Amino acid sequence: MPTIAPPGPVGTAAPPSLLTTDGSMGQPLDPEARRDLLVDRLVERLTSQRGEYDLDHWFTTLVSAQDVAYRHEVFTDLRMPDVRVGLTGFSRGLQHVRQTLAMAATLHYEAEQQRWFLQVARDYVTSVRGLADTLRAATLRSSALQGLATWVDGCIGSPRFEAIDAEATELLEQFGRSRYRVRVRDDWVEVRPVDPDEPELAPAVLATFERFRQGAPKSYLQQIRDPGAMDHVEAAIASFAARLYPQAFAALTAFCHRYDPLVPEPLTRVERELQFYLAYLDLADATAPKGVSWSLPDIASDHELSIRNGFDVALALRESTEHIAPNDCELGSDERLVIVTGPNQGGKTTFARMLGQLHFLAATGALVPAASTRLPLVDRVVTIFERGENLDDLRGHLRDDLIRAHGILEHLTDASLVLLNEVYSSTSSDDALALGQDLLTRLEASGARSVCVTFLDELSHHSVTTVSMVAGVHPDDPTRRTYRVERRRADGLAYARALAQQHGLTAEALLRRLLS
Amino acid sequence: MRPRLLFAGQDRGYPKPPPEVGDLECDLGIPPVLDAMASGDAYLRDVAERVLLSPPLTPEEIDYRLNVLDDCLHHPDAIRELYELAATATGAKRRVHAWLSTDRCGAILRSSAAILRDLAVHLERLHDFALEHHGQFRSSGLTALLASIERDLGDDYLAQVRSYLEQLKFSGGVVLTARLGPGCTGIDYSLRDAAPTPWFTRLSDSLPHHRSYTYHLPPRDEYGGRTLERIRDHGINEVANAAAQSADHVLDFFRRLAFEVGFYLACVHLHEDLARTGVTTCRPTPETEESRALTARALVDVGLAVRSQRAPVGSDLDADGKALIMVTGANQGGKSTFLRAIGLAQLMFDAGLFVTADRFRASPSAGVFTHYRREEDTTLRHGKFDDELVRMSQLVDRLTPNAIALLDESFSSTNEIEGSQVARDIVDSLVTAGVRVCYVTHLYPLAHGLAQQHDPRHLFFRAQRDPGGLRSYRIIPAEPEATSYAVDQFREVFAEPLRIKADRSGGQAEPQQSR
């Protein structure tokens, strides 16, 4: 696992880390919870365009309260559109420089390697200047970005940087002016200076047939694929061009020898750390069309919980999802036990997963999938989710559940979050009720906040502080779920009653439509 | 250049009928009419169908087409010749075995140049046609087309086209300029118009002060050969694109010409067919849309005429400003034929065709729509009455003011009272919405109820019946009677009277809903 450099004092040889104040790496998310909360899908998405950075562990590690606050500062600065656009541009620029230099290193002819070096020198200068401009123009609050700003200012003021800038500009202009004329036949090619008396041919041909033009014509322009590397024919053409323009080629060679390697190491490190933030901001944009938004959580010092429009990230990432019904949740500091009941496919599991994701992401210092949130930092998120019906081995199933519950209960603190989904379902309902009541009693004793999804309405009356939440259906059409989980008494009756009403309504609606 | 024979002004592309015209074609009996227009040419059938079923025209547009049509009816041979010319030209690709669907610039350039060389021959023929028929036509459509052909496709122009096509062979090699890009390979290629090199400059090329450098590929260097081809492709990409697009455009012009001239040729075919049968046709008189005119003398169902190859009995119609035409009366009394005659005449009028009547005067409609009785829904999703309602609901979505809705025995699949109530609601709201309704029905409560309104916008017809029960197939203006004479047909078939009598409203005996 790569180490993250501690923040340097302002004005030193290295900028501070953007991710941590003390270099500690925190506590990785429990693998079971990682699977049940579908965190892998989230991480896959966050790192999908960022493979080169190898970042998985940053996204799945719970960090100290101090680092959470430190990261929130950076997110807050990045909320300013100019800062985000500037830093994204810097990151893309540096990626491009890296990739181009890596490509050039594989090339065969020195002329092409040198010419690519010149090209990216220009891009490097532009990226770093852009970064400096961005940081200078913004009123930054985070100590991380303030430190970076100071360091970058020093960088672009250095004589080396200024020399790269000036020389690259001059050389590129020279090459831009260097046109040549080629005549191509089947087995030979001739290079000579441009003849200004030869006009372009294509416009004349187009003009001749212009009178027949109708609408937007189909394009027959071909994508001509030039291989990245030059071959002996192009090398010959380049060497002829070099004889037409000898000064430019001599200056290019000198430039490359002088300024390799191009990018200082600290800049590469900062650019990598930046991906943690940009990945979340990009993800928030990508899910926005589905009607949901992300936010920085407000960290509660007690166990109070308040969520507005929270949503399940895995659902939001699914391509087929067009719209998400977000959920709210309000819990007092003493309300540690939540029982979620309601119809099948009503959004119960999604709700539990959403709560788990929110707590876990908040503890990594990231944005969370909700319009606004106030919640405590958890030390652990643990899950016991039903793993699908296995009729052959009901007893084995139950046993697994019991073993897992037992293991978890030992390590819980009052800062832990436990998510149970249809646990003990592989038995008769009488037994499931008895076992469930037992588990709830133990969880209450541990002080951990627990969310229990169950089909047993009875469990929602477990004790006076138990909170009952129910997945809703539309009042006038119970076949449609609202996918909203609301705080209310669990009563299986409303659904059946409303279903009876429904048939008459639908028939009338149809008749009205046909006769209108 | 555009033919502009279908529309005078701005180009509107090919006429495109709405997607739901299948029922309309079947209900109005359009296929035989299209067959007559095609006269064996499947392409012409498609053209006729598209134009006939496209959205209606304005009175001015109708007039424009009628003028062109007059020219065509007077000079059928010239129109045939022009159509043949255009249709032949559209086969250029096939003739030269050209293939534009390739990613090789060289192949695209060679193919499109070959197509253009072939098309140049047809452009020349078109020019000859215009000169030969100069001054022969009177419509502004054909006059303008011939004038633009004479002006734009003259000898000078065709000579210039041929010269460029010659140059695109690049017999002296491809000359381009470029500069060295980021990888020190060429970028910004630009093809130059290099004059052929005379022998003495070729000699001076070898002198050192000219600074020219040549690289010869080693023998059998296929890789290097491909690189040269790639560089050449950079140069000719744009000009190959230009040539291919030009070939497309000229082909499109001929396709368009074949389409537009084809429509009029199809009209000529139909006209010839009807003339053989002895059916009278007339040039209709377009009125403004607001006047809601619809008047005909001796109107016949053109579909029936071409189907039966005889001249049917015509009907008169004075429905100017009428919102509802209600047709009742004897079974097999020609009611459906009458309805089809109205629908087809309006449709042909709306598309700028002649009409099969002695006289016809009308306002353009906002489209002709049908709601006809159907066989049982075979998908078993709806009952029959349900199915009628579903189709009506779909129709209502498409109807706008001044649309003409033709209803044939709609809502007779349920009992008379309920059917009448439903139909009455629908008729009333359609009329209120400005839709013009023509309704053939057996539903006595409906027809009678509407007649009681004495609304001057309503018009009632009855299939005429002579006292002996023989049909004259003439439809005359008359209030509805309480019977459809189904009993006549019963007698014809059974050769005996009804055994069960149901007495109603003091009228004739009638069985319940005989089918």
Interface residues (C-beta under 8 A of the other chain):
Chain A: L107 Y109 A111 E112 Q114 R115 W116 Q119 F175 G176 R177 S178 R179 Y180 R181 V182 R183 V184 R185 D186 D187 W188 V189 E190 V191 R192 P193 V194 D195 E198 P199 E200 L201 A202 A204 V205 L206 T208 F209 R211 F212 R213 Q214 G215 P217 K218 S219 Y220 L221 Q222 Q223 I224 D226 G228 A229 M230 D231 H232 V233 E234 A236 I237 A238 F240 A241 R243 L244 R513 L514 L515
Chain B: M1 R2 D11 G13 L100 D103 R104 C105 I108 S112 L116 D152 Q160 V161 Y164 Q167 L168 G173 V174 V175 L176 T177 A178 R179 L180 G181 P182 G183 C184 T185 G186 D188 S190 L191 R192 D193 A194 A195 H210 R211 S212 Y213 T214 Y215 H216 L217 Y223 G224 G225 T227 L228 R230 I231 R232 D233 H234 G235 N237 E238 V239 A240 N241 A242 A243 A244 Q245 S246 D248 H249 V250 D252 F253 R256 L389 V390 M392 S393 V422 D425
